[in-house]
Amino acid sequence: MNKTQLTAKLAEKTGMTRAKAGEALNGLIEIVTEELKAGGKVNLTGFGSFSVAQRQARKGRNPQTGKAINIPANRAPKFKAGKLLKDAVS
C-alpha cells in the first residue's frame, strides 16, 4: 500500500474527504518526524513505537574493492511493533 492508497483508505474509514485525510496523514508524519529529530520517542499503545537508534562510528570494508573504510556515527529511525499489531498479523 502506498501513501495515496493509505489516504483513500483513511478517508473511507473515517468519513473524511480525501483531501482532509491527506492533510491528517501528512500532519501525523510531520509530527513523528519532528519528535524523532528532537531525540524523542512516539508510542502508539498497541500499535507500536517509533524511536531513534544511535549507531557508533565503526570500521568496515568496501564490498567492491575490499579496502578498509571508516563509517561515521549516525542516527537511524526505528519502529517496534506493539502486541496488538503483532497479534493481529499472526
C-alpha positions as CSV (number, residue, x, y, z in Angstrom):
1,M,0.0,0.0,0.0
2,N,1.4,3.4,-0.9
3,K,0.6,6.8,0.6
4,T,-2.2,7.6,-1.9
5,Q,-3.9,4.2,-1.2
6,L,-3.5,4.8,2.6
7,T,-5.0,8.2,2.3
8,A,-8.0,6.8,0.4
9,K,-8.5,4.1,2.9
10,L,-8.2,6.6,5.8
11,A,-10.9,8.8,4.1
12,E,-13.1,5.7,3.7
13,K,-12.7,4.5,7.3
14,T,-13.2,8.0,8.9
15,G,-15.7,9.6,6.6
16,M,-13.3,12.4,5.9
17,T,-12.7,13.8,2.4
18,R,-9.6,12.5,0.7
19,A,-8.1,16.0,1.0
20,K,-8.7,16.1,4.8
21,A,-7.4,12.6,5.2
22,G,-4.3,13.5,3.3
23,E,-3.8,16.5,5.5
24,A,-4.2,14.4,8.6
25,L,-1.8,11.8,7.4
26,N,0.8,14.4,6.4
27,G,0.3,16.0,9.8
28,L,1.0,12.7,11.6
29,I,4.1,12.1,9.5
30,E,5.4,15.6,10.2
31,I,4.8,15.3,14.0
32,V,6.5,11.9,14.2
33,T,9.4,13.2,12.2
34,E,9.8,16.3,14.3
35,E,9.7,14.3,17.5
36,L,12.4,11.9,16.3
37,K,14.6,14.7,15.1
38,A,14.4,16.2,18.6
39,G,15.6,12.9,20.0
40,G,12.1,11.9,21.4
41,K,10.0,8.8,21.0
42,V,6.4,8.3,19.8
43,N,4.5,5.5,21.4
44,L,1.1,4.4,20.0
45,T,-0.1,1.9,22.5
46,G,-0.9,-1.4,20.9
47,F,0.3,-0.4,17.5
48,G,4.0,0.3,18.2
49,S,6.7,2.8,19.0
50,F,8.9,5.0,16.9
51,S,12.4,5.9,18.2
52,V,15.9,6.8,17.1
53,A,18.9,4.4,17.4
54,Q,22.3,5.9,17.8
55,R,24.9,4.0,15.8
56,Q,28.6,4.3,16.8
57,A,31.4,5.0,14.3
58,R,33.0,1.8,13.1
59,K,35.4,0.4,10.5
60,G,34.1,-1.5,7.5
61,R,35.2,-2.8,4.1
62,N,34.2,-1.6,0.7
63,P,32.5,-4.7,-0.8
64,Q,33.7,-3.9,-4.3
65,T,37.4,-3.3,-3.5
66,G,37.9,-4.8,0.0
67,K,39.5,-1.6,1.1
68,A,39.0,-0.6,4.7
69,I,36.7,2.4,5.2
70,N,35.5,4.5,8.2
71,I,31.8,4.5,8.7
72,P,30.7,7.6,10.6
73,A,28.4,7.6,13.6
74,N,24.7,8.3,12.7
75,R,21.2,8.2,13.9
76,A,18.6,5.9,12.4
77,P,14.8,5.8,12.9
78,K,13.4,2.6,14.4
79,F,9.9,1.1,14.6
80,K,9.0,-1.7,17.1
81,A,5.5,-3.3,16.6
82,G,3.2,-3.4,19.6
83,K,1.4,-6.5,20.9
84,L,-1.9,-5.8,19.3
85,L,-0.4,-5.3,15.9
86,K,1.7,-8.4,16.3
87,D,-1.3,-10.5,17.4
88,A,-3.4,-9.1,14.5
89,V,-0.8,-10.0,11.9
90,S,-0.1,-13.5,13.2
